Amino acid sequence: MVCAIADNSPLTLLQQSLELVPRCHSYRQHCMQALEPQQGGFALGIPGAAMGFCQALFNRVGKSKAHTTRVIALLEEIGAPWAHSHEMFWGYRADEGPSEFVAGGMAPLLGSGRVPILITSLDPSFDFETIASVLRTRPPVFEGETMLLRLILRDAESTHAAAKIIKSLLATARTDRKMPVWWPLLQAHMNVSEWLNLKRLLGADWAYVNIAVNPFTASSIFEEFADQITVAQVPIGLAEGMSLDGTVKLALGTRITGAPESGSYSLPGYIDQLACLGLTPTLIVLGPSLPHWTEQMNQHRIAALLPMLRAACDVLWQDLDENRRDFVWRMSA
């Protein structure tokens, strides 16, 4: 059911090229496609993720395990859908090393949740060694599950470095005949020609590229690279910045890739752009909490978004009938 609207097509193509048997990317024991279910106390990744919430929507509480536990509770208190689907935030690692941060942050989600993305502002060129340290970690996901690692491309050097990382991961996957546990999710404030340079560098392997967009991404990117857009960010500020007509205004001090200071956008207009892609992207609600915002303020802003988000999902999930859309909306991960 969820696969019909949350399939990561580039990763599915990679799986097929490796001649791997597909497995169910859900905790449900009765897969509608009769795929083998996952078993054990592990977590899910990006395939099958219709939605997720960035952990930076709330100020950090303790170490990664404590923070994830708190975010689950805060989302459940307001009746948020997909409350066990979290985008982990690299900026909250504090004094934890990559392995401790990832394992600790995922621990409360084992057997019940998923981590589709680890969001970072790491640049493949300037932060190559740090990225390599993340890629060496072994997150507790089911066999065959893949998590996305969001990287930021800024110039030709980072584009070349990203191509190097992708080719290295593919070489390992082809040798081991296994899906990568980590896979780059690329985001950039670049023009079409700069993205086309990466496409040239990768050749046929471009088919496996995952691109993240937000409402401030240039329309030309949506038009040129529709097949690679797998993640759509839904940025929010405070509750007061959301209007009944679907206008969302960012709060002063909120940093979103490509967005102007105190930028605003039309959520319905953005959803119409996404609906034209053909591929339904994973929706990630984000917008980092400012230090003086309370947990209640952050809950209130997410709660204010939910009716608009549900309307957006009705558009993006129109291939499902009303009952199934409602079922997917109420899923926890």
VEXPANU-926722 format. One record per residue (C-alpha): z, x, y. Coordinates in steps of 0.1 Angstrom, whole numbers, padded with zeros to 4 digits, always signed. Example, Ala and Ser with C-alpha at 12.3 -4.5 7.8 and 13.67 -1.06 7.14 Angstrom:
2
+0078+0123-0045;+0071+0137-0011;
REM end
This chain:
333
+0000+0000+0000;+0011+0026+0026;-0016+0050+0014;-0042+0026+0027;-0030+0032+0063;-0012+0066+0060;-0034+0088+0039;-0038+0123+0054;-0075+0126+0047;-0078+0164+0054;-0050+0171+0029;-0065+0147+0004;-0098+0166+0006;-0080+0198+0000;-0062+0183-0030;-0095+0172-0044;-0111+0206-0039;-0082+0221-0059;-0089+0196-0086;-0053+0185-0086;-0041+0151-0100;-0028+0129-0071;+0008+0117-0072;+0025+0089-0054;+0038+0098-0019;+0066+0072-0020;+0099+0065-0036;+0087+0032-0050;+0087+0032-0088;+0057+0008-0090;+0028+0024-0073;+0000+0000-0065;-0025+0027-0074;-0007+0034-0107;+0000+0070-0096;+0028+0089-0111;+0060+0084-0091;+0081+0112-0078;+0114+0119-0095;+0146+0137-0085;+0166+0145-0054;+0138+0159-0032;+0121+0147+0000;+0086+0136+0009;+0062+0151+0034;+0033+0140+0056;+0011+0122+0030;+0020+0085+0031;+0039+0088+0064;+0030+0059+0086;+0057+0067+0111;+0085+0090+0121;+0110+0098+0148;+0115+0132+0164;+0151+0144+0160;+0150+0156+0196;+0152+0120+0208;+0189+0126+0205;+0209+0156+0218;+0219+0181+0191;+0251+0174+0172;+0265+0204+0152;+0242+0222+0128;+0210+0208+0113;+0226+0188+0085;+0251+0171+0108;+0224+0163+0133;+0201+0147+0107;+0230+0126+0094;+0238+0114+0129;+0201+0106+0137;+0198+0085+0106;+0229+0065+0116;+0218+0060+0152;+0183+0048+0142;+0198+0024+0116;+0222+0010+0141;+0194-0003+0162;+0173-0015+0132;+0146+0011+0137;+0119+0011+0110;+0113+0043+0091;+0148+0055+0100;+0147+0081+0072;+0114+0097+0084;+0122+0125+0107;+0102+0151+0127;+0126+0181+0127;+0128+0200+0160;+0127+0238+0158;+0144+0241+0192;+0176+0227+0176;+0181+0255+0151;+0208+0273+0172;+0222+0302+0151;+0206+0290+0118;+0179+0310+0102;+0147+0293+0091;+0158+0286+0055;+0192+0274+0065;+0179+0252+0093;+0152+0236+0071;+0173+0231+0040;+0203+0218+0060;+0183+0195+0081;+0166+0180+0051;+0197+0176+0029;+0207+0141+0041;+0171+0129+0034;+0169+0141-0002;+0161+0112-0025;+0156+0087+0003;+0136+0102+0032;+0109+0124+0044;+0101+0151+0069;+0065+0148+0079;+0066+0175+0105;+0086+0205+0118;+0077+0205+0155;+0077+0238+0173;+0061+0253+0204;+0052+0284+0185;+0019+0301+0194;+0000+0316+0164;-0007+0347+0184;+0025+0354+0203;+0048+0341+0176;+0030+0352+0145;+0060+0368+0128;+0083+0338+0135;+0057+0314+0121;+0054+0337+0090;+0092+0334+0085;+0090+0296+0085;+0061+0296+0061;+0082+0318+0037;+0109+0291+0035;+0108+0267+0006;+0118+0232+0019;+0132+0208-0007;+0102+0186-0011;+0087+0172-0043;+0061+0192-0061;+0027+0188-0044;+0042+0175-0011;+0031+0191+0021;+0050+0193+0055;+0032+0199+0087;+0042+0228+0111;+0032+0219+0146;+0017+0250+0165;+0005+0252+0200;-0029+0268+0208;-0032+0283+0243;-0061+0307+0243;-0087+0325+0222;-0061+0348+0207;-0040+0320+0194;-0071+0303+0181;-0081+0334+0161;-0045+0337+0149;-0045+0301+0138;-0077+0306+0118;-0061+0336+0101;-0030+0316+0091;-0051+0287+0077;-0074+0310+0057;-0043+0328+0043;-0027+0295+0032;-0060+0284+0016;-0064+0317-0003;-0029+0312-0018;-0035+0275-0026;-0068+0284-0043;-0052+0312-0063;-0021+0292-0073;-0040+0259-0077;-0012+0242-0057;-0010+0223-0025;+0005+0243+0004;+0041+0233+0011;+0035+0240+0048;+0003+0232+0066;-0005+0238+0104;-0006+0208+0127;-0025+0221+0157;-0021+0208+0193;-0035+0222+0225;-0044+0215+0260;-0079+0229+0254;-0114+0216+0260;-0139+0207+0234;-0157+0241+0235;-0124+0259+0227;-0118+0237+0197;-0154+0242+0186;-0147+0279+0185;-0119+0273+0159;-0144+0252+0140;-0169+0280+0139;-0142+0305+0128;-0132+0282+0099;-0166+0271+0087;-0163+0246+0058;-0125+0250+0059;-0125+0231+0092;-0124+0199+0070;-0087+0206+0063;-0076+0209+0099;-0049+0186+0112;-0048+0179+0149;-0021+0161+0169;-0028+0141+0200;-0009+0122+0226;-0018+0098+0254;-0025+0128+0277;-0051+0143+0254;-0086+0143+0268;-0108+0115+0256;-0135+0140+0246;-0111+0153+0219;-0108+0118+0204;-0145+0114+0204;-0155+0149+0190;-0127+0155+0164;-0118+0120+0151;-0118+0131+0115;-0092+0157+0121;-0067+0137+0142;-0039+0129+0118;-0008+0127+0140;-0005+0106+0172;+0026+0112+0193;+0041+0082+0211;+0062+0098+0240;+0089+0078+0257;+0113+0084+0286;+0142+0060+0294;+0142+0023+0287;+0137+0016+0324;+0104+0034+0322;+0089+0008+0298;+0071-0023+0312;+0062-0056+0296;+0026-0048+0300;+0029-0017+0278;+0031+0009+0305;+0054+0038+0295;+0067+0062+0322;+0082+0095+0313;+0115+0105+0328;+0117+0134+0353;+0123+0165+0333;+0108+0153+0301;+0083+0179+0288;+0053+0165+0268;+0022+0186+0259;-0005+0181+0286;+0015+0155+0305;+0021+0157+0343;+0056+0156+0357;+0068+0120+0354;+0035+0110+0338;+0028+0075+0326;+0004+0058+0302;-0007+0025+0288;+0005+0022+0252;-0020-0006+0244;-0048+0015+0258;-0037+0045+0238;-0035+0024+0206;-0071+0012+0213;-0082+0048+0213;-0065+0055+0180;-0079+0024+0164;-0114+0037+0171;-0108+0069+0151;-0114+0053+0117;-0085+0073+0103;-0050+0058+0109;-0028+0086+0122;+0009+0091+0115;+0028+0078+0146;+0056+0100+0158;+0079+0087+0184;+0092+0115+0206;+0105+0124+0240;+0133+0150+0241;+0167+0137+0253;+0180+0154+0285;+0214+0170+0282;+0232+0143+0303;+0217+0113+0283;+0242+0096+0260;+0236+0085+0225;+0236+0049+0237;+0210+0056+0263;+0188+0072+0237;+0193+0043+0213;+0185+0019+0242;+0152+0036+0250;+0141+0035+0214;+0151-0001+0210;+0131-0010+0241;+0100+0006+0226;+0102-0012+0192;+0086-0045+0201;+0057-0026+0217;+0055-0003+0187;+0054-0032+0163;+0025-0047+0183;+0007-0013+0181;+0012-0011+0144;-0003-0046+0140;-0035-0032+0156;-0035+0001+0136;-0026-0015+0103;-0050-0045+0106;-0064-0036+0071;-0032-0049+0056;-0024-0086+0056;+0005-0098+0077;+0031-0098+0048;+0022-0062+0039;+0023-0051+0075;+0058-0065+0077;+0068-0048+0045;+0055-0014+0057;+0072-0018+0090;+0106-0024+0074;+0103+0006+0051;+0129+0034+0056;+0106+0063+0049;
REM end
